[in-house]
Amino acid sequence: MNEHAGRGWPTWARPGVWVPPLVAFAVLAGAWQLYAVHNPTVIPKIQQVVSQLVDRPYFFFRNALTTIQEAVVGAAFGMGMAFLLAVLMSFVRIVERAVLPLAVILNVTPVIAVAPALVVAFGFGMTPKYVITAVVVFFPFLINALIGLRSIDPLSLDVLTTLHASRTEVLWRLRLPSSLPFLFAAARICMPLSVIGAVVAEFVAAGRTNGLGTLIVTAASLGDLKTIYAAVAVLAVTGIVFFLVVVILQAKLLTWHSSAATAANA
């Protein structure tokens, strides 16, 4: 094969990009189907899952919108708070020493254990679901943001110091641009993770009848495997879309940084 073939194609259109995952999905689908044929009470056949999605598209779309809302709002709140705290910690070391152990404790505490308390505190509406999702994404974004804000060029910092730049100017002109690749890397982790947080919140924080997590719980109580796996498929697609949105934004906004090329080829 001509080694120059496909050099002019977009990255996503090159066979070396889409053939490996296509083969992997084909192998997985074949193994799934083979197992489902012999174990129909464990997992449904692929066509049964697809049939659920095709026959009731609006039903799954409506539930997906609720979960997406919880994921996006919760992630925005959690990542926003984590970034503001990381900025403070990057300037004041004593804040890091005081707060970071508490953040670690929050991270290792099973969120499913504190969810009932959040429901008692915030009621049965959307607020506890936002909080649970925010807690899930808070720690990984905090750590990445803190590392990014401190990954600055010492020589550049010396220049700004010589020019008597204020802390705000150092943050805006040096620390924030240097941290952007780290922030996008954190977002690539946290946005799909927010979907998990939203679903966990729906599992344990009752009060709404909509949401893919609620749908899974209801279907499980009825032994409806087709609906369960159809909801899981929608969740998987949602997580992939979140990831791709962050990758595209990184490639568009960080054209000046080498991480943009890496993200585009991810």
Steps between C-alpha positions, in 0.01 A plus 500: 500500500623847417643651820389844385137392458259687720744772603264766372198359683358644825631316805166338578466365143830314493461120515760479775269707722159340451582140401649387839200616710262363237664159522499515880129585507424222250682244716323624813161494328561147373600377846200677655259348249644152542469519878149649483374218277605240758419709809184702422424557869837671559530746211265580209588463136630808323195521273274503807688799644491680166129424470437672833680813383327504161151433636517758783745771395319788672472304826876450519570850371285656772674302772841572348432875510441484875823311559694731268369803687611352832841409356569837335380719787669284764825483303502875437448570870756242617769599251439870558540466876806279452664756272438792734639300790802396292571867420492586868718201588754586231556843658465415869681183606339491841158467336624194311631344823168565671258408222668223299465235776129584522471464121667160521255392771211618282641306205540170685160522672249288304256752360222244515539500879444875539230531232209434741630777727513736201138416421403584858696826481395617153165330445377271223553731203796542268732666753632182667568348159699806398695483825577129464620549142711797608661294777590225253688734263642738762820322605645397160441851365651660810822299476545559127423870534746538786776325306424709192505830686842414638649369174632839399829600343722634783670742260166646395403537864829680568428742215152581633640537850763740370224702335318513837203310363217448746372156597199555277725581204717195570188287514349642181817524289697196619333254732167471318646451148747245637221311675261474203635165368464357851150641536390345172660169598303514825181583311553197275488290817236691693233547234447126437540449876216745557267260319591234756441750780157591364397136470622419852304801624187368331558158653510627858325839499135433437248766413477508119356251257723605209865423433686203360615393847143499625396313186766233564386453860137469394581258217718291732213463746289365212776277358490693172851436367432655160412838652794485740757445226332749268538764773861394552564539127359855510722577800804369315424716197448802727838447665669467160335820376614688812854376445501595132364848573791566737749361246362723224504807725858426599606466138326827406604712799854375555635518147815659645576203724629153404220340702252613234652266244505221756136559586396507137667165443363342818 
